[in-house]
Amino acid sequence: MFLLFRVAFESTNGKLDTKKLFLIYLIVPVFILIAQLAIMPSKSYKTVGEIVKEAEDDVSIPSPEQDPAITDDDMERIQGERRARQESVANEITSLLGTSANDKQVESENSKNQRSGVWGVLHGYSALEQIKSPWWWLITLFTLVQMTRINYFVATIRPQYEYLLESPSAAKEVNGIFDVALPLGGVLSIPFIGTILDHTSTPFTLALLVTTATVIGILGCLPSFSSAVANIILFVLYRPFYYTAVSDYAAKVFGFQTFGKVYGLIICFAGLFNFIQSPLDAMTHKVFNSDPIPVNVILLSVALLVGGALVAFVTAKSRNLKRDILEDEAEEATERSMPTVNGNNGYGT
């Protein structure tokens, strides 16, 4: 959007200013409101667990002995309503899970979940219990630092390279490349992001995030045009991957029942922490005489420290989970193969 705005602003010699831009952009919330009222379903989406819980919460049918006011006709009517309700619940579950034709898809999803190494570790816990755990605090701290690094770089890329390259014209060229590459990278990276998240474990994904962020930080401190271009290419691919990986982590670790509260709080804290950008920018100009390297090194060091702790924790927990699963499977196999009293091995019983 801002790339298109900059092009429109320059082509109209400033006639299309920010006031007019945001007035035009009001079309978006108006469209969303109309779509919500006229097109979107009136009832919110329900998971299978919510549907089953509603069915379990139905009040049991009272008998005439329990309530003398209930007649046989009332009993038939209530039982008919209950059967209709049960059929409705069964149809809803079938529509969500699909029929036997979708068994392969279900198996594929189960395989992806198991491959992650952390699937379901805190599913079923309350949002408060999840927020108190190291699983939440470590990913939150990492998100605070990484979102600040990402947004700070986007906001200050031109003055940073004006100092590093010692050339306003070269910095302007770098900024122009970045303006085009940022939205383009978001589009091009989509299939690769899905492939990585679906076919690798969560510890590997987090390690890749930390490693790539470290390389970006190092490239951002090198005073050469080629390093700047390499930094931009890596950054525009990393940015959508990072945001998707964090939400993927939250879904796999915390589950969908509390996803909105848990993930929303992570992003809320990260947004509030981003107010530190102004002090960082002031520090760069006043303390370090416009040299961006000290601030970049500080952010890089903190991200590497927090990210390393996150990767180490998740990797250790993932190994423990796998070991527990193997032990449970071994116990089940032992119980199934336990010989019976008459000497049979018990298979098939």
C-alpha positions, -999 to +999 in steps of 0.1 A: +000+000+000+027+025+009+047+016-022+016+024-043+011+056-023+047+067-028+044+061-066+010+080-067+024+108-045+054+113-068+034+110-100+009+136-088+036+160-075+022+157-040-014+163-048-023+129-034-013+135+002-017+113+033-051+129+042-065+119+008-049+085+010-066+076+043-099+090+032-097+067+002-086+038+024-119+042+043-134+021+015-118-010+032-136-009+066-168+001+049-165-030+026-157-052+056-188-039+074-211-045+045-196-080+039-201-089+076-237-078+076-248-090+042-226-120+032-209-135+063-228-161+083-247-149+113-233-176+136-196-179+144-175-209+134-176-238+158-149-264+164-157-300+168-150-298+205-175-269+209-202-288+191-197-319+212-197-298+244-230-283+234-244-317+229-231-329+263-245-298+280-281-306+268-304-311+298-314-348+302-350-357+295-370-358+327-393-388+332-429-387+344-418-399+378-394-370+381-420-345+368-456-356+371-467-327+349-451-343+318-475-364+298-468-392+273-473-368+245-448-344+260-423-372+263-427-381+226-423-345+216-392-340+238-376-373+225-383-362+189-366-329+195-336-347+212-332-370+182-334-341+158-307-323+179-284-354+179-288-357+141-280-320+137-248-324+159-238-355+139-243-336+106-222-306+119-194-329+129-195-347+096-193-314+077-163-304+097-144-337+097-155-349+063-164-384+052-142-414+048-130-399+015-110-374+035-092-400+056-060-393+037-062-357+045-068-364+082-038-388+082-017-361+065-027-336+092-019-360+120+015-367+104+022-329+103+012-325+139+034-354+151+063-341+130+062-307+147+073-323+180+053-300+202+017-305+190-008-305+218+017-298+246-006-273+263-039-281+246-067-282+271-051-259+296-067-225+305-053-194+289-040-182+322-021-215+327-006-212+293+004-176+298+022-185+330+043-212+313+078-208+298+063-218+264+045-184+263+071-162+280+100-172+257+081-168+225+067-135+237+102-121+246+115-133+212+085-116+195+091-084+214+127-081+202+121-094+166+091-072+159+111-042+172+140-051+150+118-056+119+098-024+123+129-003+133+147-014+102+117-007+080+114+028+095+151+037+094+166+019+064+175+050+045+193+070+072+211+038+082+225+032+048+232+069+043+257+065+071+270+030+062+275+037+025+284+074+030+263+083+000+228+097+000+223+086-036+233+050-029+211+050+002+182+062-020+188+034-044+189+009-016+156+023-003+141+020-038+150-016-040+136-022-006+103-005-015+097-029-044+112-060-027+091-058+005+057-065-009+071-088-036+090-109-010+058-114+010+041-129-021+070-151-033+077-165+001+042-179+007+047-214-008+081-218+008+067-209+042+040-235+040+065-262+029+088-254+058+061-254+085+045-285+072+076-307+067+099-297+095+097-297+133+090-267+154+125-267+170+140-266+135+117-238+125+127-217+155+164-225+150+160-213+114+143-181+125+171-173+150+199-182+125+184-161+097+178-132+121+214-133+131+226-133+095+204-103+088+218-085+118+253-091+106+246-080+070+229-048+084+262-038+099+284-042+068+292-010+048+288-023+013+261-020-014+262-058-021+257-065+016+228-041+017+211-058-013+217-093+003+203-080+036+171-067+018+165-099+000+169-120+031+148-095+052+118-094+029+117-132+028+122-135+065+095-111+076+064-130+065+081-163+075+086-149+110+051-138+116+036-170+102+060-192+123+050-174+155+012-180+149+020-216+138+039-221+171+010-207+191-015-229+174+006-261+178+016-254+214-015-237+229-043-249+206-072-232+189-095-229+219-073-202+236-055-191+204-071-156+203-063-147+238-028-162+239-016-151+205-034-118+208-017-110+240+017-117+225+011-093+196-004-067+220+028-067+242+049-066+211+030-036+198+034-018+231+071-026+232+076-011+198+073+023+213+109+019+222+118+027+185+118+064+192+143+062+220+164+039+199+164+063+170+173+092+194+201+071+208+214+065+173+215+102+164+225+118+197+247+092+215+263+074+185+263+103+160+240+087+135+260+054+135+233+026+134+258-002+141+257+000+180+219-001+182+218-029+156+244-049+176+225-044+208+192-056+192+210-085+175+227-096+208+194-096+227+176-114+199+203-141+198+202-145+236+164-148+238+161-168+206+188-193+217+170-198+250+138-204+232+153-229+208+171-248+236+139-250+257+117-261+229+142-287+216+146-302+251+109-304+257+103-319+222+127-347+230+110-353+263+077-355+246+089-379+220+105-401+247+072-401+267+052-411+235+076-439+228+074-451+264+036-451+263+036-470+230+060-496+245+037-500+275+006-505+253+025-530+231+036-549+262+000-550+275-013-563+242+013-590+239+009-602+276+003-640+277-030-652+290-036-679+317-040-707+292-007-700+276-018-681+245+001-649+237-030-628+239-028-613+203-062-606+189-079-603+223 
